[in-house]
């Protein structure tokens, strides 16, 4: 039985929303479709264009690795060709990580069976050597080390080991968006960290972000993580009244103020960035939860066109397309088209 299944010609679209492609990169759209059809050379071409741009490199690696889930052995065969060896090893390692997480599933640890955990660990361990070799071949590249954060989380490295990996990232790129996202996850309570550690990291990211950089959206992500974790706990404890009160009281003047400050640090001087769409979704998702900030939520969600990521923020709440569509309805925004995004 095949673990990874793909219907021929499958596209990540639901109605007029395109799920799983939260970017403005038309070339990446084409490469993802090619890789899904088995034309892996399209992926090496796209990665080959990113050697001097870690932000673009990390985005394209994320997308191409998800597109290649179930094809890691075919990627490994590219090492025998004339492709850039560091690019292929990086892609191979990250694809193995994604394959492992598909095996594990997105559930909390207590709901994952022993046999599935064994297969998860066995698969995930295969990403270590390709990533370390990719890092050796391109010592200035932070992206292999970013991928190691996800490997370390899955393999349950201790904090000292995780901190050492993080040091490798920031010594090469202190503001890499996707690396800060991964680090925030590793510090979250659900992965053995705490709300305090997670928020400390998010606020440090805001302070590090140059004016006009979407890294400030890490604060929105931290608040979403906290909200959802506490709401989940209250539901599990059947504390309905406490659940309602928590939602009503969460957005204090202090919380709203720091979110607005972080948002302005980006948008007042915004420059084009590969992660713009994701950052707009994060700010839109947190601001839509508070009626007094619906104007800001609308401002951000007008910038994303019909592109929706599979995970945070909307995938945390349920079906990402349905949750995003519900947010648009709550804000009375028109349903977008792909042309809306490409014209921004």
C-alpha positions in Angstrom: 0.0 0.0 0.0 1.3 3.4 -0.9 1.5 5.9 2.0 1.6 8.9 -0.3 -1.1 9.2 -2.8 -1.7 11.8 -5.5 -4.4 11.9 -8.1 -3.1 12.7 -11.5 -3.5 16.4 -12.3 -4.6 17.2 -8.8 -4.6 21.0 -8.1 -4.9 22.5 -4.6 -8.0 24.6 -5.5 -11.4 24.7 -3.8 -14.0 26.8 -5.6 -12.2 30.0 -6.5 -9.7 29.7 -3.6 -6.3 28.2 -4.2 -5.2 26.3 -1.1 -1.6 25.7 -0.3 0.0 28.4 -2.4 0.4 31.5 -0.3 2.7 33.4 -2.5 2.9 35.7 -5.6 5.5 33.6 -7.4 4.1 32.6 -10.8 7.2 30.6 -11.6 6.8 28.6 -8.4 3.2 27.9 -9.4 4.4 26.3 -12.6 7.2 24.4 -10.9 4.9 23.0 -8.2 2.6 21.6 -10.9 5.5 20.2 -12.8 7.0 18.5 -9.7 3.6 17.0 -8.8 3.5 15.4 -12.3 7.0 14.0 -11.8 9.1 16.5 -13.7 11.7 17.1 -10.9 14.1 19.1 -13.0 11.7 22.0 -12.7 12.4 22.1 -8.9 16.2 22.2 -9.4 15.9 25.1 -11.8 13.8 27.1 -9.3 16.2 26.4 -6.4 19.2 27.2 -8.6 17.9 30.8 -8.9 17.9 31.4 -5.1 21.5 31.0 -4.0 21.8 34.7 -3.1 18.3 35.1 -1.6 17.6 33.0 1.5 14.0 34.3 1.8 13.1 33.2 -1.7 15.1 30.0 -1.3 13.2 29.0 1.9 9.8 29.7 0.3 10.5 27.8 -2.8 12.0 24.9 -0.8 8.9 24.7 1.3 6.6 24.6 -1.7 8.7 22.2 -3.8 9.2 19.8 -0.9 5.5 19.6 -0.2 4.9 19.1 -3.9 7.4 16.2 -3.9 6.1 14.3 -1.0 6.3 10.6 -2.0 9.1 11.3 -4.5 12.1 11.6 -2.2 13.7 8.5 -3.8 13.4 10.1 -7.2 15.0 13.3 -5.9 17.9 11.2 -4.5 18.5 9.9 -8.0 19.1 13.4 -9.2 22.4 13.3 -7.3 23.8 11.1 -10.1 23.1 13.8 -12.7 24.6 17.3 -13.3 22.3 19.2 -11.0 23.7 21.4 -8.2 24.5 18.9 -5.5 23.7 21.2 -2.6 20.3 22.1 -4.0 19.4 18.5 -4.5 20.5 17.5 -1.0 18.6 20.3 0.5 15.5 19.4 -1.4 15.9 15.8 -0.5 16.3 16.4 3.2 13.4 18.7 3.4 11.1 16.4 1.4 12.0 13.5 3.7 11.0 15.7 6.6 7.7 16.5 5.0 7.1 12.9 4.2 7.8 12.0 7.9 5.3 14.6 9.1 2.6 13.3 6.7 3.2 9.9 8.3 2.8 11.3 11.8 -0.1 13.5 11.0 -1.0 16.8 12.6 -2.6 15.4 15.8 -1.2 15.9 19.3 1.3 13.3 20.4 -1.0 11.4 22.7 -3.3 10.5 19.7 -0.5 9.1 17.5 -0.1 5.3 17.7 3.2 3.6 18.6 3.6 2.0 15.2 3.1 5.3 13.4 5.6 7.0 15.7 8.2 4.3 14.9 7.7 4.9 11.2 7.8 8.6 11.7 11.1 8.5 13.6 12.6 6.1 11.1 11.7 8.2 8.1 12.6 11.5 9.7 16.1 10.4 10.7 16.9 10.0 7.0 16.8 13.8 6.5 19.8 14.5 8.8 22.7 13.5 6.5 21.4 15.2 3.3 20.8 18.4 5.2 24.2 18.4 6.9 25.9 17.7 3.6 24.0 20.6 1.9 25.1 22.8 4.8 28.7 21.8 4.3 28.6 22.4 0.5 27.1 25.9 1.0 28.3 27.0 4.4 26.7 30.5 4.1 23.2 29.1 3.5 20.8 29.3 6.5 18.1 27.2 4.9 19.5 23.8 5.7 19.7 24.8 9.3 16.1 26.1 9.2 15.0 22.7 8.0 17.0 21.1 10.9 14.7 22.9 13.3 11.8 20.8 12.0 13.9 17.7 12.2 14.9 18.5 15.8 11.3 19.0 16.9 10.3 15.7 15.4 13.3 13.8 16.7 12.8 15.4 20.2 16.2 16.9 20.5 16.9 18.5 23.8 16.8 22.3 24.2 20.6 22.7 24.1 20.7 20.9 20.7 17.8 23.0 19.4 19.5 26.2 20.6 22.7 25.2 18.8 20.7 24.8 15.5 19.1 28.1 16.0 22.5 29.8 16.5 23.6 28.4 13.2 20.5 30.0 11.5 20.9 33.4 13.0 24.6 33.5 12.4 23.8 33.4 8.7 20.4 35.2 8.5 19.0 36.8 11.7 15.7 37.7 10.1 14.8 34.7 8.0 11.0 34.6 8.2 10.4 30.9 7.9 13.2 30.1 10.4 11.6 32.4 13.0 8.3 30.7 12.3 9.9 27.3 12.9 11.7 28.5 16.1 8.4 29.9 17.4 6.8 26.6 17.0 9.6 24.8 18.7 9.2 27.1 21.7 5.4 26.8 21.9 3.8 24.9 24.8 2.5 22.2 22.6 6.1 21.2 21.8 7.4 21.3 25.3 8.1 25.1 25.5 5.8 27.7 27.1 3.7 30.7 26.2 6.3 32.9 27.9 9.2 31.6 25.7 7.1 31.8 22.6 6.1 35.4 23.2 9.7 36.3 24.1 10.8 35.0 20.8 8.0 36.8 18.9 8.8 40.1 20.5 12.4 39.7 19.8 11.5 39.0 16.1 9.6 42.3 16.0 12.5 44.1 17.5 14.9 42.5 15.0 12.8 43.2 12.0 14.0 46.1 9.8 11.3 48.7 9.0 9.2 47.3 6.2 9.9 43.6 7.0 7.0 41.2 7.5 8.9 39.3 10.3 6.8 41.4 12.7 3.9 39.0 11.9 5.5 36.5 14.3 3.7 38.4 17.1 0.4 37.7 15.4 1.3 34.1 15.1 2.2 33.9 18.8 -1.1 35.4 19.8 -3.0 33.0 17.6 -1.1 30.0 19.1 -1.9 31.2 22.6 -5.5 31.8 21.9 -6.1 28.5 20.2 -4.2 26.6 22.9 -6.2 28.1 25.7 -9.5 27.7 23.9 -8.7 24.1 23.2 -7.9 23.5 26.9 -11.1 25.1 28.1 -13.2 23.1 25.6 -11.5 19.9 26.7 -12.3 20.8 30.3 -15.9 21.6 29.4 -15.6 25.2 30.8 -18.0 26.9 28.5 -18.4 30.1 30.5 -14.6 30.4 31.0 -14.2 29.9 27.2 -16.6 32.8 26.4 -15.0 35.1 29.0 -11.5 34.3 27.7 -12.4 35.3 24.2 -14.1 38.5 25.3 -11.3 39.7 27.6 -8.3 38.6 25.6 -7.9 41.7 23.4 -6.9 44.2 26.1 -5.6 47.6 25.2 -2.1 46.3 25.8 -2.5 43.3 23.4 -4.2 45.4 20.7 -1.6 48.1 21.1 1.4 45.8 20.6 -0.2 44.1 17.7 -0.9 47.5 16.0 2.7 48.6 16.7 4.1 45.4 15.1 1.8 45.8 12.1 2.8 49.4 11.6 6.5 48.5 11.8 6.0 46.4 8.7 3.3 48.2 6.7 4.4 51.8 7.2 7.5 51.1 5.2 6.6 47.8 3.5 8.9 46.4 0.8 8.1 43.4 -1.5 9.0 40.2 0.3 8.4 36.5 -0.6 6.4 36.0 2.6 4.1 38.9 2.2 1.0 36.8 1.6 1.6 34.7 4.7 2.2 37.7 6.9 -1.0 39.4 5.6 -2.9 36.2 6.5 -1.5 36.2 10.0 -2.3 39.8 10.8 -5.7 39.4 9.1 -6.5 36.3 11.2 -5.7 37.9 14.5 -7.3 41.3 13.8 -10.6 39.7 12.6 -11.1 38.2 16.0 -11.5 41.7 17.6 -14.3 43.9 16.3 -12.4 47.1 17.0 -9.6 46.0 14.6 -11.8 44.8 11.7 -10.6 47.7 9.6 -7.0 46.4 9.9 -8.1 42.8 9.2 -9.8 43.9 6.0 -6.8 45.9 5.0 -4.6 42.8 5.2 -7.0 40.3 3.8 -7.5 42.5 0.7 -3.8 41.8 0.0 -3.9 38.1 -0.3 -6.1 37.5 -3.4 -7.4 34.0 -3.4 -4.3 32.3 -2.0 -4.6 30.5 1.3 -2.0 28.4 3.1 -2.8 24.9 4.4 -1.6 25.5 8.0 -1.7 28.6 10.2 -3.7 30.6 10.5 -6.8 29.3 8.9 -5.9 25.6 9.0 -5.6 25.9 12.8 -9.3 26.5 12.9 -10.6 23.9 10.5 -10.7 23.7 6.7 -8.5 26.6 5.6 -10.6 27.5 2.6 -13.8 27.5 4.7 -12.3 29.5 7.5 -10.8 32.1 5.3 -14.1 32.5 3.4 -15.9 32.9 6.7 -13.5 35.6 7.7 -14.2 37.4 4.4 -17.9 37.2 5.1 -17.5 38.5 8.6 -15.6 41.5 7.1 -18.1 41.9 4.2 -15.3 41.6 1.7 -15.9 40.4 -1.8 -14.7 37.0 -2.8 -11.3 37.4 -4.4 -9.8 36.0 -7.7 -6.3 35.1 -8.6 -6.1 38.2 -10.7 -6.6 40.3 -7.6 -3.3 38.9 -6.1 -1.2 39.2 -9.3 -2.3 42.8 -9.7 -1.2 43.8 -6.1 
